[in-house]
Amino acid sequence: MRVLRVAIISTPLVLAAPALAGENKFVFVPQSDSPGNDYLRVDNSSFDDCARRCDAQVACNAFTYNRIRGVCFLKRSANASTTFYASGITGIKLSLSELAPSTHTGNAGTSFVIIARADSPGNDYFKMTLFTVEECQHSCEADKECNAFTYNQAKSECFLKRAATQWIHFYALATTGLKLASSPSAQ
């Protein structure tokens, strides 16, 4: 599978936090799409309505909201990588391990959503120098406390995180990964 990655220069996007912000059940990625896996399209929707619909449905694990057209796309799963989409906002439902302390001991079945040119500031508990983003991801997979990571390419630094920040920020030289789930055998 080929993933198109687009280099962008971005100005800060200021959005009002949704009503669900206090509940912190999602990570939101401005100017992005998570292509595919749609199961429901809702026209004439607001961002808050889109997030509430996804939160209320067990089948929904992500959504993309088109700010220009007011269209909500509910998704069975997030794509492995988000892509640049200027008028989109992607919401990725946090796994149970993000909402509560992790209890699994292995890494079999662990899946990530990788967000290029993005930082999730805060919630760091460990920093190390590694050569690649893949090594950073493998370190997060192997650590039961890790639910997200950010890799700084300029400094070759890997930050393991207990949780991702709710709003992901644009940062040209970073990659953020969100741990989504573990297979039942790993729990």
C-alpha distance (Angstrom), angle and dihedral (degrees) to the residues before:
residue distance angle dihedral
M1 . . .
R2 3.79 . .
V3 3.80 119.5 .
L4 3.78 118.7 -160.4
R5 3.76 111.9 -138.8
V6 3.77 117.2 -167.6
A7 3.79 123.8 -159.6
I8 3.78 109.8 -137.4
I9 3.73 138.8 -178.5
S10 3.75 106.9 -142.6
T11 3.73 137.1 -168.0
P12 3.78 115.1 -145.5
L13 3.78 112.4 -82.9
V14 3.78 111.8 -143.5
L15 3.77 114.5 -156.4
A16 3.73 131.3 168.9
A17 3.76 111.0 -111.9
P18 3.79 112.2 -108.9
A19 3.78 122.9 -111.0
L20 3.81 87.7 -104.1
A21 3.80 92.1 61.1
G22 3.79 93.2 102.6
E23 3.77 90.8 54.5
N24 3.83 92.2 52.2
K25 3.82 94.9 -156.2
F26 3.80 94.2 142.3
V27 3.77 141.8 46.8
F28 3.80 110.7 -140.4
V29 3.80 123.1 -149.5
P30 3.82 112.8 -165.3
Q31 3.82 119.6 -146.0
S32 3.79 93.3 19.1
D33 3.77 145.7 111.5
S34 3.77 130.0 -157.2
P35 3.81 98.2 -149.5
G36 3.79 121.1 -141.3
N37 3.80 134.0 1.4
D38 3.85 92.7 90.1
Y39 3.77 116.8 156.6
L40 3.81 101.4 167.0
R41 3.81 135.6 28.2
V42 3.82 117.6 -160.0
D43 3.82 116.6 -166.9
N44 3.83 123.4 -157.3
S45 3.78 92.1 26.8
S46 3.79 131.8 148.2
F47 3.79 123.5 -137.2
D48 3.83 91.2 -110.4
D49 3.82 91.2 49.4
C50 3.80 90.8 49.9
A51 3.82 92.0 51.7
R52 3.83 91.8 46.3
R53 3.82 92.2 49.9
C54 3.79 91.8 51.1
D55 3.80 92.0 45.8
A56 3.82 91.4 51.5
Q57 3.81 95.5 51.1
V58 3.79 121.4 75.4
A59 3.82 90.7 -155.4
C60 3.82 91.8 57.7
N61 3.80 116.6 90.0
A62 3.82 99.0 156.1
F63 3.77 142.3 5.8
T64 3.77 139.8 -165.0
Y65 3.78 119.2 -146.7
N66 3.82 121.0 -159.3
R67 3.83 105.0 -146.4
I68 3.83 94.5 -166.1
R69 3.81 97.6 50.7
G70 3.81 99.3 29.0
V71 3.81 91.8 -126.2
C72 3.79 124.6 147.7
F73 3.82 121.8 -157.1
L74 3.81 113.5 -163.8
K75 3.82 113.8 -155.3
R76 3.79 135.1 -158.4
S77 3.80 88.8 -142.9
A78 3.77 141.0 -3.3
N79 3.78 117.6 -103.6
A80 3.81 115.1 -109.0
S81 3.83 88.3 -109.5
T82 3.76 132.5 26.4
T83 3.80 118.9 -134.9
F84 3.80 130.6 -147.0
Y85 3.81 113.4 -90.7
A86 3.81 113.8 163.3
S87 3.82 97.7 -151.8
G88 3.79 96.9 37.3
I89 3.77 135.6 94.5
T90 3.78 119.1 -166.9
G91 3.79 120.5 -154.4
I92 3.80 117.6 -161.5
K93 3.80 116.1 -163.4
L94 3.77 110.8 -127.7
S95 3.77 117.8 -119.1
L96 3.77 120.6 -117.1
S97 3.80 87.9 -102.6
E98 3.83 88.6 61.6
L99 3.81 91.8 51.1
A100 3.80 96.2 45.5
P101 3.79 135.1 21.5
S102 3.78 112.3 -72.9
T103 3.79 116.9 -104.1
H104 3.80 102.9 178.1
T105 3.79 119.7 107.2
G106 3.79 102.4 -164.5
N107 3.77 137.8 50.3
A108 3.79 103.3 -134.0
G109 3.77 111.2 131.0
T110 3.81 95.6 11.2
S111 3.80 112.9 152.2
F112 3.79 131.1 -168.5
V113 3.77 138.5 -164.5
I114 3.79 107.8 -140.5
I115 3.82 116.5 -150.3
A116 3.79 113.9 -165.2
R117 3.81 121.1 -147.3
A118 3.80 91.5 15.2
D119 3.78 139.6 119.9
S120 3.77 129.5 -162.1
P121 3.81 100.9 -160.5
G122 3.78 120.4 -150.9
N123 3.80 135.7 14.3
D124 3.84 90.9 85.0
Y125 3.78 117.0 153.8
F126 3.80 100.9 166.7
K127 3.80 135.9 28.0
M128 3.80 126.5 -169.2
T129 3.79 139.7 163.8
L130 3.81 113.1 -113.2
F131 3.78 132.7 165.6
T132 3.83 100.4 -128.3
V133 3.78 143.5 24.6
E134 3.83 87.7 -120.3
E135 3.82 90.4 60.7
C136 3.79 89.1 50.3
Q137 3.81 91.0 51.1
H138 3.83 91.6 48.5
S139 3.81 89.9 50.8
C140 3.81 89.6 53.6
E141 3.81 91.4 46.9
A142 3.80 91.2 53.5
D143 3.81 95.5 47.7
K144 3.81 116.4 79.8
E145 3.84 91.6 -156.1
C146 3.80 93.4 54.8
N147 3.81 118.1 97.2
A148 3.81 98.0 157.5
F149 3.78 141.3 7.9
T150 3.78 139.8 -161.0
Y151 3.79 121.4 -154.4
N152 3.82 118.2 -159.3
Q153 3.81 106.1 -151.5
A154 3.82 95.0 -166.9
K155 3.81 92.6 58.8
S156 3.84 99.6 24.8
E157 3.81 87.6 -125.5
C158 3.78 124.7 151.6
F159 3.81 120.3 -157.1
L160 3.80 116.1 -163.7
K161 3.81 112.8 -154.8
R162 3.78 135.7 -160.8
A163 3.81 88.6 -146.3
A164 3.77 140.0 -3.0
T165 3.79 122.0 -108.7
Q166 3.79 111.0 -105.6
W167 3.82 93.9 -121.3
I168 3.80 115.8 45.8
H169 3.83 115.1 -145.1
F170 3.80 128.8 -142.1
Y171 3.81 111.8 -108.6
A172 3.82 116.3 162.7
L173 3.81 96.4 -149.5
A174 3.80 100.5 45.1
T175 3.78 138.6 80.0
T176 3.80 122.5 -159.8
G177 3.79 125.3 -159.9
L178 3.80 125.5 -163.0
K179 3.80 118.6 -156.1
L180 3.79 106.0 -136.3
A181 3.77 109.7 179.3
S182 3.76 148.4 -21.6
S183 3.75 126.7 -136.9
P184 3.82 116.0 -104.6
S185 3.81 90.0 -110.5
A186 3.80 89.6 62.4
Q187 3.80 94.5 56.4
